[in-house]
Amino acid sequence: MGKRDGERVFLNTVEALYALEMGWIEGVLREGDLLGFPEYLRSISERGQREINLYIVYRDLRRRGHVALWSGGRLIEVLKGKSSNIVKWVVFPLSFKERIPLRKVFKELKKCVSLKRTLILAFYDTEGDVTYYRASPFRWAPVAQTRALPGGEVIHFKDLAMVVERYEGGARERWKVRFMDRNEDLFLGGREGKWDELTHIYGYISELGYTVKSGLKYGSHFRVYRGNPEKGHSLYLLRYEGGRRPTVRVLDLLAAARIAHSVRKELVVGIKNYGKKGEEEEPYHFLSLRWARI
């Protein structure tokens, strides 16, 4: 912890707070005064809350027995062990009040993959509780197509469609009814002129062979099946955030991640890839979030 220079040890703000709390040092020297833990906290409070927010996560990691390092900026690094200089995790602290800048998260994930590190999102509240989720790159591998086109007459409405088909036989006229949401209706009907961003990503995943259904009851945009929905459960929940600077509220993303974990599904987050024209890249970036036992 800290940088030693002869008999002196230089600590950054977060390290000094933890050392004071644990009683490892008597105080922090500032402008000739030796500040104890309460005095140092008060001096930091005058500058705002940013460093305390980082301290919540740093402190939690240290109390769990990890070797955590903070050298400025937004991220905290965790080493493989006390005698190691190799970084195993890069921790991204996120307050429950924030909107997550998703392009920054994807950028950090790409960097972690290239350096063989794991990106951990740390969600913290004002009571000092921290919940951790592991972010990993995700790619939709093509699967065998199992979609069956609906039979009967399709009647279109603004946000949905109804498929109606007459029952055969019987004394009275009766009808089979099935509902389709707007994206399924537009995709199967081929009416591309009315597609929005959600319809485009619905179509992208559907064309890879997956069956995509509404994810409303799970707090996501879509639930995704590898096969026939009538023969198995969905494996993925997809949350998509559009625009060039996509963001999502921490509370919304954490709620979706919690639900996905509780129902044994994988939460996938997608954004549009606005790469340079002519590049042979996928039209979307995806990552998956799984609860991490830290």
WOPE-V983523 format. One record per residue. N is the residue number from 1. RES is the residue in one small letter. SS is DSSP state (h for helix, s for strand, l for the rest). NEAR is the number of other C-alpha atoms within 12 Angstrom. D_CENTER is the distance of its C-alpha to the mean C-alpha in Angstrom with 2 decimals. Layout:
n->{N | N}
res->{RES | RES}
ss->{SS | SS}
near->{NEAR | NEAR}
d_center->{D_CENTER | D_CENTER}
This chain:
n->{1 | 2 | 3 | 4 | 5 | 6 | 7 | 8 | 9 | 10 | 11 | 12 | 13 | 14 | 15 | 16 | 17 | 18 | 19 | 20 | 21 | 22 | 23 | 24 | 25 | 26 | 27 | 28 | 29 | 30 | 31 | 32 | 33 | 34 | 35 | 36 | 37 | 38 | 39 | 40 | 41 | 42 | 43 | 44 | 45 | 46 | 47 | 48 | 49 | 50 | 51 | 52 | 53 | 54 | 55 | 56 | 57 | 58 | 59 | 60 | 61 | 62 | 63 | 64 | 65 | 66 | 67 | 68 | 69 | 70 | 71 | 72 | 73 | 74 | 75 | 76 | 77 | 78 | 79 | 80 | 81 | 82 | 83 | 84 | 85 | 86 | 87 | 88 | 89 | 90 | 91 | 92 | 93 | 94 | 95 | 96 | 97 | 98 | 99 | 100 | 101 | 102 | 103 | 104 | 105 | 106 | 107 | 108 | 109 | 110 | 111 | 112 | 113 | 114 | 115 | 116 | 117 | 118 | 119 | 120 | 121 | 122 | 123 | 124 | 125 | 126 | 127 | 128 | 129 | 130 | 131 | 132 | 133 | 134 | 135 | 136 | 137 | 138 | 139 | 140 | 141 | 142 | 143 | 144 | 145 | 146 | 147 | 148 | 149 | 150 | 151 | 152 | 153 | 154 | 155 | 156 | 157 | 158 | 159 | 160 | 161 | 162 | 163 | 164 | 165 | 166 | 167 | 168 | 169 | 170 | 171 | 172 | 173 | 174 | 175 | 176 | 177 | 178 | 179 | 180 | 181 | 182 | 183 | 184 | 185 | 186 | 187 | 188 | 189 | 190 | 191 | 192 | 193 | 194 | 195 | 196 | 197 | 198 | 199 | 200 | 201 | 202 | 203 | 204 | 205 | 206 | 207 | 208 | 209 | 210 | 211 | 212 | 213 | 214 | 215 | 216 | 217 | 218 | 219 | 220 | 221 | 222 | 223 | 224 | 225 | 226 | 227 | 228 | 229 | 230 | 231 | 232 | 233 | 234 | 235 | 236 | 237 | 238 | 239 | 240 | 241 | 242 | 243 | 244 | 245 | 246 | 247 | 248 | 249 | 250 | 251 | 252 | 253 | 254 | 255 | 256 | 257 | 258 | 259 | 260 | 261 | 262 | 263 | 264 | 265 | 266 | 267 | 268 | 269 | 270 | 271 | 272 | 273 | 274 | 275 | 276 | 277 | 278 | 279 | 280 | 281 | 282 | 283 | 284 | 285 | 286 | 287 | 288 | 289 | 290 | 291 | 292 | 293 | 294}
res->{m | g | k | r | d | g | e | r | v | f | l | n | t | v | e | a | l | y | a | l | e | m | g | w | i | e | g | v | l | r | e | g | d | l | l | g | f | p | e | y | l | r | s | i | s | e | r | g | q | r | e | i | n | l | y | i | v | y | r | d | l | r | r | r | g | h | v | a | l | w | s | g | g | r | l | i | e | v | l | k | g | k | s | s | n | i | v | k | w | v | v | f | p | l | s | f | k | e | r | i | p | l | r | k | v | f | k | e | l | k | k | c | v | s | l | k | r | t | l | i | l | a | f | y | d | t | e | g | d | v | t | y | y | r | a | s | p | f | r | w | a | p | v | a | q | t | r | a | l | p | g | g | e | v | i | h | f | k | d | l | a | m | v | v | e | r | y | e | g | g | a | r | e | r | w | k | v | r | f | m | d | r | n | e | d | l | f | l | g | g | r | e | g | k | w | d | e | l | t | h | i | y | g | y | i | s | e | l | g | y | t | v | k | s | g | l | k | y | g | s | h | f | r | v | y | r | g | n | p | e | k | g | h | s | l | y | l | l | r | y | e | g | g | r | r | p | t | v | r | v | l | d | l | l | a | a | a | r | i | a | h | s | v | r | k | e | l | v | v | g | i | k | n | y | g | k | k | g | e | e | e | e | p | y | h | f | l | s | l | r | w | a | r | i}
ss->{l | l | s | s | s | l | l | s | s | s | l | l | h | h | h | h | h | h | h | h | h | h | l | l | l | l | l | s | s | s | l | l | s | s | s | l | h | h | h | h | h | h | h | h | h | l | l | l | l | h | h | h | h | h | h | h | h | h | h | h | h | h | h | l | l | l | l | s | s | l | l | l | l | l | s | s | s | s | s | l | l | l | l | l | l | l | s | s | s | s | s | s | s | s | s | l | l | l | s | s | s | h | h | h | h | h | h | h | h | h | h | h | h | h | l | l | l | s | s | s | s | s | s | s | l | l | l | l | l | s | s | s | s | s | s | s | s | l | l | l | l | l | l | l | l | l | l | l | l | l | l | l | s | s | s | s | l | l | l | s | s | s | s | s | s | s | l | l | l | l | l | l | l | l | s | s | s | s | s | s | s | h | h | h | h | h | h | h | h | l | l | h | h | h | l | l | h | h | h | h | h | h | h | h | h | h | l | l | l | l | s | s | s | s | l | h | h | h | l | l | l | s | s | s | s | l | l | l | l | l | l | l | l | l | l | s | s | s | s | s | l | l | l | l | l | l | s | s | s | h | h | h | h | h | h | h | h | h | h | h | h | h | l | l | l | s | s | s | s | s | s | s | l | l | l | l | l | l | l | l | l | l | l | s | s | s | s | s | s | s | s | l | l | l}
near->{23 | 20 | 15 | 10 | 9 | 7 | 7 | 12 | 19 | 21 | 25 | 22 | 33 | 38 | 35 | 36 | 36 | 38 | 29 | 26 | 24 | 17 | 14 | 17 | 23 | 21 | 26 | 33 | 21 | 16 | 8 | 8 | 13 | 16 | 22 | 25 | 25 | 17 | 21 | 28 | 26 | 16 | 22 | 23 | 16 | 13 | 13 | 13 | 18 | 21 | 32 | 31 | 35 | 41 | 39 | 32 | 45 | 41 | 34 | 31 | 35 | 29 | 19 | 15 | 16 | 26 | 29 | 37 | 39 | 34 | 22 | 17 | 16 | 27 | 30 | 39 | 35 | 34 | 25 | 20 | 18 | 16 | 10 | 13 | 14 | 19 | 26 | 25 | 37 | 39 | 43 | 40 | 41 | 39 | 32 | 27 | 19 | 21 | 23 | 29 | 24 | 36 | 29 | 20 | 39 | 34 | 21 | 30 | 33 | 24 | 19 | 27 | 21 | 13 | 16 | 17 | 25 | 31 | 39 | 38 | 42 | 41 | 40 | 33 | 23 | 18 | 13 | 21 | 22 | 35 | 32 | 30 | 36 | 32 | 37 | 32 | 29 | 26 | 19 | 30 | 14 | 17 | 18 | 16 | 19 | 21 | 23 | 14 | 17 | 22 | 16 | 17 | 19 | 25 | 23 | 21 | 16 | 14 | 18 | 19 | 25 | 25 | 24 | 20 | 19 | 17 | 15 | 11 | 9 | 9 | 7 | 9 | 11 | 13 | 17 | 18 | 19 | 20 | 25 | 28 | 30 | 30 | 37 | 39 | 33 | 29 | 30 | 27 | 23 | 15 | 18 | 17 | 12 | 18 | 22 | 18 | 23 | 33 | 33 | 28 | 37 | 37 | 31 | 26 | 36 | 32 | 23 | 24 | 24 | 32 | 39 | 43 | 38 | 30 | 28 | 16 | 15 | 31 | 25 | 35 | 33 | 39 | 36 | 35 | 34 | 29 | 26 | 22 | 20 | 13 | 11 | 12 | 20 | 29 | 28 | 41 | 42 | 41 | 42 | 35 | 32 | 27 | 20 | 16 | 19 | 25 | 25 | 30 | 22 | 27 | 21 | 25 | 40 | 37 | 24 | 39 | 38 | 29 | 26 | 34 | 24 | 15 | 20 | 18 | 28 | 35 | 44 | 38 | 45 | 41 | 35 | 27 | 26 | 20 | 15 | 10 | 10 | 9 | 10 | 11 | 13 | 22 | 24 | 33 | 33 | 34 | 35 | 36 | 39 | 36 | 30 | 23 | 13 | 23}
d_center->{30.39 | 31.66 | 34.16 | 37.79 | 40.75 | 43.95 | 44.09 | 41.29 | 37.57 | 35.25 | 32.03 | 29.22 | 28.36 | 25.64 | 27.88 | 30.90 | 29.38 | 28.54 | 31.97 | 33.72 | 32.00 | 32.93 | 36.46 | 36.40 | 37.86 | 40.29 | 38.88 | 37.54 | 40.25 | 39.77 | 42.69 | 45.17 | 43.81 | 42.27 | 39.36 | 38.39 | 35.02 | 35.58 | 37.17 | 34.44 | 31.77 | 33.89 | 34.22 | 30.45 | 30.00 | 32.25 | 29.76 | 26.83 | 23.85 | 21.60 | 23.14 | 23.09 | 19.34 | 19.03 | 21.78 | 20.04 | 17.45 | 20.22 | 22.60 | 20.41 | 19.92 | 23.67 | 24.70 | 22.87 | 25.10 | 22.92 | 24.33 | 22.08 | 22.98 | 22.34 | 24.34 | 23.28 | 20.35 | 16.89 | 15.96 | 17.53 | 18.76 | 19.75 | 22.79 | 23.77 | 26.69 | 29.31 | 31.51 | 28.89 | 27.81 | 25.07 | 21.47 | 19.28 | 16.01 | 14.62 | 13.00 | 11.09 | 12.31 | 10.87 | 13.39 | 13.19 | 15.16 | 13.01 | 11.47 | 8.66 | 10.38 | 8.13 | 11.21 | 11.62 | 8.36 | 9.57 | 12.97 | 12.43 | 10.96 | 14.11 | 16.25 | 15.20 | 16.00 | 19.30 | 20.20 | 19.30 | 16.94 | 13.71 | 10.73 | 9.77 | 7.62 | 10.43 | 10.46 | 14.19 | 16.75 | 20.33 | 21.85 | 20.48 | 18.21 | 15.13 | 12.44 | 10.68 | 7.83 | 8.52 | 6.68 | 9.35 | 10.87 | 11.57 | 14.83 | 16.65 | 19.98 | 22.88 | 24.43 | 27.85 | 28.14 | 28.99 | 28.85 | 32.10 | 33.10 | 34.10 | 37.82 | 39.72 | 39.66 | 36.45 | 36.76 | 34.25 | 32.98 | 30.67 | 27.37 | 28.49 | 31.37 | 33.73 | 35.33 | 38.76 | 41.16 | 44.57 | 45.35 | 48.31 | 51.44 | 52.19 | 54.59 | 52.08 | 49.60 | 46.04 | 42.69 | 39.48 | 36.50 | 32.91 | 30.22 | 27.88 | 25.14 | 25.57 | 23.36 | 25.19 | 28.45 | 28.06 | 26.86 | 29.65 | 32.14 | 31.45 | 31.59 | 29.39 | 30.91 | 28.97 | 25.50 | 22.60 | 19.14 | 17.94 | 21.20 | 20.82 | 17.51 | 19.13 | 22.12 | 20.41 | 18.91 | 22.15 | 24.30 | 22.75 | 24.25 | 21.54 | 22.27 | 19.85 | 20.31 | 19.12 | 16.09 | 17.37 | 18.45 | 15.02 | 13.35 | 11.90 | 13.79 | 15.04 | 15.81 | 17.00 | 20.07 | 21.62 | 25.02 | 27.05 | 25.30 | 28.67 | 28.76 | 25.42 | 22.06 | 18.89 | 16.63 | 13.38 | 11.60 | 10.45 | 8.89 | 10.46 | 10.91 | 14.33 | 16.56 | 17.18 | 15.18 | 12.16 | 10.55 | 8.91 | 10.27 | 8.77 | 10.98 | 9.89 | 6.16 | 7.64 | 10.48 | 8.98 | 7.48 | 10.98 | 12.81 | 11.51 | 12.59 | 15.80 | 16.82 | 16.10 | 13.84 | 10.90 | 7.77 | 7.47 | 5.97 | 9.15 | 11.13 | 14.87 | 16.56 | 19.29 | 21.07 | 24.81 | 27.06 | 28.62 | 25.85 | 25.34 | 21.58 | 19.27 | 18.83 | 15.02 | 12.22 | 9.67 | 7.19 | 6.73 | 5.31 | 8.64 | 10.40 | 12.39 | 16.05 | 16.81}
